[in-house]
Amino acid sequence: MSETYGDYQKTIYTNGMHDGMRPVVTTDPEKLEAQAREVMEKKAFEYVAGGAGSKATMARNRAAFDNWKLIPRMLAATTIDTSTNIFGQSYPSPILMAPIGVQSLAHLDKEPGLASVCSSLGIPYIMSSAANSSFESVAAASGAGKRWFQLYWPQDNEITLSLLNRAKENGFEVLVVTLDTWSLAWRPADLDNGFLPFLTGNGTEFGLSDPVFQAKYKEKTGISVQEDIVGASKEWLSQIVGQNHTWEEVAFLRKAWSGPLVLKGIQHVQDGEKALASGCDGIVVSNHGGRQLDGAIGSLDVLPEIVDAVGSKMTVLFDSGIRTGSDIVKALALGARGVFVGRPVMYGYAINGQAGAEAVLRGLLADLHLSMATAGVMSVRACRRDIIRRLPDVKL
């Protein structure tokens, strides 16, 4: 029998029994955050782990998973197929690396280090436009690995076109446009720390390296980006925060990007329908991991109705709250074609660099494989609604 994702469990046990080796990061999703807290700088940890307001939306994301229960079937086949197809591309699993900015907060290897890990595991790496690294460095680290580009949409169309062209030139195949962060939320942890990394040039390198932005900044101020990193960083931030775009402007993106176009941050059926009408190929049902609107509905709570409305006509992906293999099975059963995983991987990256991030992802892949096996679900295609049941809301 060929090696499967589930064999990672055997590897851990074998290493422990024969060599006394323990995993480089905890395999317990409930302990992972605490382990990362121990090794990260306080303000960096709280930036990654934090949420909007009272963190009610973060709590709701997790509670939404508890409202759905798997109904296992017995005496099913023993071969598990975790592969899936998204936008005409075959992937070995439905897991995608969520776009997360400022990855230097977790590890000095920044985005290229994590992109390399994802490439080695066949997981698409989604590069954030709040990155510490360039298109070129991430593309080189990814090698033949699949890579997508997440855009915080600038106000200036010429700058937007420049970013999209650079993405294309460097092999980024899918454009993911985040809609829900045109205004930063009230985030108490970051406010109490007085910490917004972008204001000091951390997480703006991507934009500051853009030739169109550089030329416009020089024309406006008379000085170069390199001579005024702090000022240029503030100018870059003003491009992507403070003014919203409109549904009519999506046509500009559709014309400018020839590959799959995905809108991230959809929480309402009508917005899913508007995305479809605007010519988008997919949407991500997401509330930004609870980082933007306190008291918002959990992403899994709205996934089924959005899938029912547009899922047969476009690709629906899921984000916000994934922690375990069974979480993934539930999201797939409710109609998602793939799921984004964010904070857990960043915690692993912080704890033990590339080895830590790889351990978290391999553990999640193993958990997915084993959850499917023990639930009697033999393939991603078999993850349908008849394998789950909704129970009354749990108390928060």
Protein Blocks (a to p, Z undefined) as FASTA:
>chain_A
ZZdfklmmmmmmmmmmmnopacfbdfbfklmmmmmmmmmcfklmmmmmpcehjlmmmmmm
mmmmmmpccdddehiafbdcfbdceehiacfbfcdcdddehkllmpmnlmmlmmmmmmmn
opacdddfkbcbdfklmmmmnmmaccdddddddfblklmmmmmmmmmmnopabdcddfkl
mbccddfklmmnopafklnopoplmmmmpmklmmmmmmmnopafklmmmlmmmmmmmmmg
opacdfklmmmmmmmpmbdcddehiabfklmmmmmmnopabdcddehhopmbghiacfkl
mmmmmmmmmmmmbccddeehiabfklmmmmmmnopabdcdfklmmmmmmmnojmlmmmmm
mmmmmmmmmmmmmnopabfklmcfklgccdddddZZ
